[in-house]
Amino acid sequence: MNARVARALDAVTAERAENALLSVRGLTVRFRLRGGRTVAAVTDADFDLAPGECLALVGESGCGKSVLASALLGLLPANAETAGTALVDGTDLLAAGEKTLARSVRGRRIGLVPQSPAAHLTPVRTVRAHLEETVRALTTTPRSRRRKAAEDAADRAAFPATHLDAYPHELSGGLAQRAATALALIGDAPLLLADEPTTGLDRDLVERTADELRRHADDGRGLLLITHDLTAAARIADRVAVMYAGRIVETAPAHRFFGATGPDHPYARGLLDALPDRAFTPIPGMPPELSDLPEGCAFAPRCPRATDLCATAPALHAGVACHRPERPRA
Ligand SMILES: Nc1ncnc2c1ncn2[C@@H]1O[C@H](COP(=O)(O)OP(=O)(O)OP(=O)(O)O)[C@@H](O)[C@H]1O
C-alpha cells in the first residue's frame, strides 16, 4: 500500500469517527490481581461504528472481546481499571456513572445479547415474564398490547411460542440464547452489542439469528457482533476487527477480509486458514498469557513472517498492526 492510499484510509477513519454511533479511542482495560499481577485484557482499542453498520469483532478465546463489550456497558468487576474514551451520542461510556448507564444507556441506547444468557435470566421468572417486563420497562407499549409485543420479540429471535412459559432452567443453551436475543431487541436501541449470539444454535438458526441482527442494523442502527463464528461474521458484517492478545491488530472491510484478497495481518490470515472449508490448518502454538505479554509483537512467537523487527510492538497503521503485513504499508 502506498502513502497516498494510507492517507486516504486515515481520512476515511476521521470521517467515520464524525458520523459514528459509537466512537472508541484508546480503550484499555487492566485487571489488578492479588499479589500485584496485572491482566492486560484490552489495550488501546480504536474503532468506530456507523449507523446501519455491522462490525464483527473476532479473535480466539480469551483475547479480550467480551471484556471490551463489558467495558462499554460499565459491567466490569471491581478489580478492573479502564482508560480511553467510548462516545455514544455525546456520552463517554467510560466516564459515565452507574446511574447514567443504568437509566439511559443499558437497554435504551445500547442493547446487549450477553455471552452467557442463562446467567442473565432470573431463575424464578418465565421467558414470557422476562419479555413482558422488558417491554414495560423499555417501551411505551400499553399494558393491553404487551403480551403481543413480547410474543413478536420472541418470534423475531426465533424463540418458539411453545416455550414462552418455560423457566430458564428448562431451556437448552440454544433456547436461552434466543431468549436473550429477543430481550435485547425489545428496546430498539440504536446500538446492539451481541456477544456470541449464535453459540449453541444449529446452522439454520445461526443464519436466522444473524439475519435478524443484520435487519436490526439495516434500519440505521449499529451492530457490534462479537463472535468466534467467522461464517456468521462473513454473512452479515460490513467490517471486521481482529483482536489478538487484547489488541485490535487489523480492521478491514468484510468483502476484502473474506474475499479473494484476504486480510493483511498474518494472524487474521491464520484465523481464516483454520476454517474447515478453507485450509483447515490451525495456527500453531497458543496465545500468550495476558498477565505476561512479551515486549514486542504478541503474535511473533506463532507468526510465520516474524523477523527481528517484531521485537518491538507494531502500531496500528492504515488498518493493520504488523511490521510485515501481507501487503506492506508505506
Ligand atoms: N475479573 C477478571 N479478573 C482477571 N482477569 C479477567 C477477569 N475477567 C476476564 N479476565 C481475563 O481477561 C481476558 C479476556 O477475557 P474475555 O472474556 O474478554 O475473552 P474473549 O475474547 O471474550 O474470549 P471468550 O470468547 O472465550 O469469552 C482473559 O484472559 C480473561 O481471563
Ligand as a Chemical Component Dictionary entry (heavy atoms), coordinates in Angstrom:
data_LIG
# 
_chem_comp.id                   LIG 
_chem_comp.type                 NON-POLYMER 
_chem_comp.pdbx_formal_charge   0 
_chem_comp.three_letter_code    LIG 
# 
loop_
_chem_comp_atom.comp_id 
_chem_comp_atom.atom_id 
_chem_comp_atom.alt_atom_id 
_chem_comp_atom.type_symbol 
_chem_comp_atom.charge 
_chem_comp_atom.model_Cartn_x 
_chem_comp_atom.model_Cartn_y 
_chem_comp_atom.model_Cartn_z 
_chem_comp_atom.pdbx_ordinal 
LIG N1  N1  N 0 -12.366 -10.346 36.554 1  
LIG C1  C1  C 0 -11.262 -10.696 35.902 2  
LIG N2  N2  N 0 -10.063 -10.709 36.529 3  
LIG C2  C2  C 0 -8.942  -11.065 35.882 4  
LIG N3  N3  N 0 -8.897  -11.410 34.564 5  
LIG C3  C3  C 0 -10.063 -11.415 33.891 6  
LIG C4  C4  C 0 -11.301 -11.055 34.514 7  
LIG N4  N4  N 0 -12.284 -11.150 33.574 8  
LIG C5  C5  C 0 -11.688 -11.544 32.417 9  
LIG N5  N5  N 0 -10.357 -11.698 32.604 10 
LIG C6  C6  C 0 -9.362  -12.088 31.602 11 
LIG O1  O1  O 0 -9.436  -11.176 30.522 12 
LIG C7  C7  C 0 -9.076  -11.846 29.325 13 
LIG C8  C8  C 0 -10.064 -11.557 28.231 14 
LIG O2  O2  O 0 -11.283 -12.271 28.505 15 
LIG P1  P1  P 0 -12.560 -12.199 27.537 16 
LIG O3  O3  O 0 -13.667 -12.909 28.246 17 
LIG O4  O4  O 0 -12.779 -10.810 27.115 18 
LIG O5  O5  O 0 -12.092 -13.038 26.290 19 
LIG P2  P2  P 0 -12.929 -13.337 24.962 20 
LIG O6  O6  O 0 -12.090 -12.904 23.827 21 
LIG O7  O7  O 0 -14.295 -12.766 25.068 22 
LIG O8  O8  O 0 -12.983 -14.907 24.988 23 
LIG P3  P3  P 0 -14.262 -15.852 25.019 24 
LIG O9  O9  O 0 -14.816 -15.739 23.649 25 
LIG O10 O10 O 0 -13.742 -17.183 25.361 26 
LIG O11 O11 O 0 -15.147 -15.258 26.068 27 
LIG C9  C9  C 0 -8.950  -13.327 29.658 28 
LIG O12 O12 O 0 -7.575  -13.620 29.819 29 
LIG C10 C10 C 0 -9.673  -13.436 30.969 30 
LIG O13 O13 O 0 -9.121  -14.468 31.751 31 
# 
loop_
_chem_comp_bond.comp_id 
_chem_comp_bond.atom_id_1 
_chem_comp_bond.atom_id_2 
_chem_comp_bond.value_order 
_chem_comp_bond.pdbx_ordinal 
LIG N1  C1  SING 1  
LIG C1  N2  SING 2  
LIG C1  C4  DOUB 3  
LIG N2  C2  DOUB 4  
LIG C2  N3  SING 5  
LIG N3  C3  DOUB 6  
LIG C3  C4  SING 7  
LIG C3  N5  SING 8  
LIG C4  N4  SING 9  
LIG N4  C5  DOUB 10 
LIG C5  N5  SING 11 
LIG N5  C6  SING 12 
LIG C6  O1  SING 13 
LIG C6  C10 SING 14 
LIG O1  C7  SING 15 
LIG C7  C8  SING 16 
LIG C7  C9  SING 17 
LIG C8  O2  SING 18 
LIG O2  P1  SING 19 
LIG P1  O3  DOUB 20 
LIG P1  O4  SING 21 
LIG P1  O5  SING 22 
LIG O5  P2  SING 23 
LIG P2  O6  DOUB 24 
LIG P2  O7  SING 25 
LIG P2  O8  SING 26 
LIG O8  P3  SING 27 
LIG P3  O9  DOUB 28 
LIG P3  O10 SING 29 
LIG P3  O11 SING 30 
LIG C9  O12 SING 31 
LIG C9  C10 SING 32 
LIG C10 O13 SING 33 
# 
